[in-house]
Amino acid sequence: MDIRFTDWKTRSELDGETLRKNYKNAINQYQKSLEEENYIVSFILATTLYEERLNICYLLLKWYENDKNFDMEKKPTQSDIIEVDIKTKLDFIQQKKYINNKKKNKALWISGSRNTLIHMSFHNLDNYSFELCENTMDLFRKIDEISRKIKEDLGFSR
């Protein structure tokens, strides 16, 4: 079986246009699944969009902490990012004053819900809902805004 997919390594090699296209496709698929009441798909897409943006926020702030000029040799590695749990990332972003306690707690609740729902899906099929999907997508939108602010504040232009 030949399975081709984007992993952490290939994701870091994608150009800006491809990234924008992938985000747009994911958001469109989220919307389509939501309209079709396929809440499992919508929830997974919203969660991955949120976590992707969270990782970008964490990466940029850590990289800036390592080197104010974003030297590629000082960029955190894939392992540096994926080995850190979501709570630690949120705590770090909060320490840098980009997220408040209310948003952090909502993010932690959604992340905990994701773990339970995904890992125990067949027991929780009725718990996927329009409201859960929209709350998760709303969190993605807020973290996306924060990532834009971080880029602007740090002068990141790539």
SVG drawing of the C-alpha trace seen along z (x, -y; Angstrom):
<svg xmlns="http://www.w3.org/2000/svg" viewBox="-27 -44 49 46">
<polyline fill="none" stroke="black" stroke-width="0.4" points="0.0,0.0 1.4,-3.4 0.0,-6.1 1.1,-9.6 0.4,-12.3 1.8,-15.4 3.6,-14.8 5.5,-17.2 8.6,-17.2 6.8,-17.7 4.4,-20.3 7.5,-22.5 8.5,-22.3 5.2,-23.6 5.2,-27.0 2.8,-29.7 0.4,-29.2 0.1,-25.5 -0.5,-26.2 -3.3,-28.8 -4.9,-26.3 -4.8,-23.5 -6.3,-25.8 -9.0,-26.9 -9.8,-23.3 -10.0,-22.3 -12.3,-25.2 -14.6,-24.5 -14.7,-20.8 -15.5,-21.8 -18.4,-23.9 -19.7,-21.3 -19.6,-18.6 -21.3,-20.9 -24.1,-21.5 -24.5,-17.8 -24.5,-17.3 -21.4,-15.1 -20.2,-16.5 -17.4,-14.0 -15.6,-15.2 -16.3,-18.9 -15.0,-18.4 -11.8,-16.7 -11.1,-19.4 -11.8,-22.2 -9.5,-20.6 -6.7,-20.1 -7.0,-23.7 -6.9,-25.0 -3.9,-22.8 -2.0,-23.7 -2.4,-27.4 -1.5,-26.8 1.7,-25.1 2.5,-28.0 2.1,-30.5 4.3,-28.4 6.9,-27.9 7.2,-31.6 7.4,-32.6 10.0,-30.0 12.0,-30.8 12.0,-34.5 13.1,-33.7 16.0,-31.7 16.9,-34.4 15.3,-37.8 16.2,-37.6 14.6,-34.1 17.9,-32.5 17.0,-29.1 19.7,-27.4 17.9,-28.6 14.4,-27.5 12.8,-24.9 12.8,-21.4 9.8,-19.3 10.5,-17.4 10.8,-20.6 7.2,-21.4 5.4,-18.0 6.9,-16.8 5.4,-19.6 1.8,-19.1 -1.0,-21.5 -1.2,-22.8 2.5,-23.8 2.1,-25.5 -0.9,-27.5 0.9,-28.4 3.8,-29.7 1.6,-31.7 -0.2,-33.1 3.1,-34.0 3.9,-36.0 0.5,-37.8 -1.1,-36.6 -3.9,-34.6 -5.9,-35.2 -7.0,-32.6 -10.5,-32.3 -9.3,-31.4 -6.7,-29.1 -9.3,-27.2 -11.6,-26.9 -8.7,-25.6 -7.9,-23.1 -11.5,-22.0 -11.7,-21.5 -8.4,-19.6 -9.6,-17.3 -12.9,-16.8 -11.0,-16.0 -9.0,-13.3 -12.1,-11.6 -14.2,-11.9 -11.6,-10.7 -10.2,-7.9 -13.6,-6.7 -15.5,-7.7 -17.8,-4.7 -19.0,-5.3 -19.5,-9.0 -21.2,-9.3 -24.1,-11.3 -21.8,-13.8 -20.5,-15.3 -22.7,-18.3 -23.1,-21.5 -22.4,-23.5 -19.2,-21.6 -17.9,-22.0 -18.7,-25.7 -17.0,-26.2 -13.9,-24.5 -13.9,-26.4 -14.3,-29.6 -11.3,-28.7 -9.4,-28.2 -10.4,-31.6 -9.2,-33.2 -5.9,-31.4 -5.5,-32.3 -5.9,-36.0 -3.3,-35.6 -0.9,-34.0 -1.3,-37.0 -0.7,-39.3 2.4,-37.4 3.8,-37.6 3.1,-41.3 4.5,-42.0 7.7,-40.0 8.2,-41.3 8.0,-37.8 7.6,-38.2 8.2,-34.8"/>
</svg>
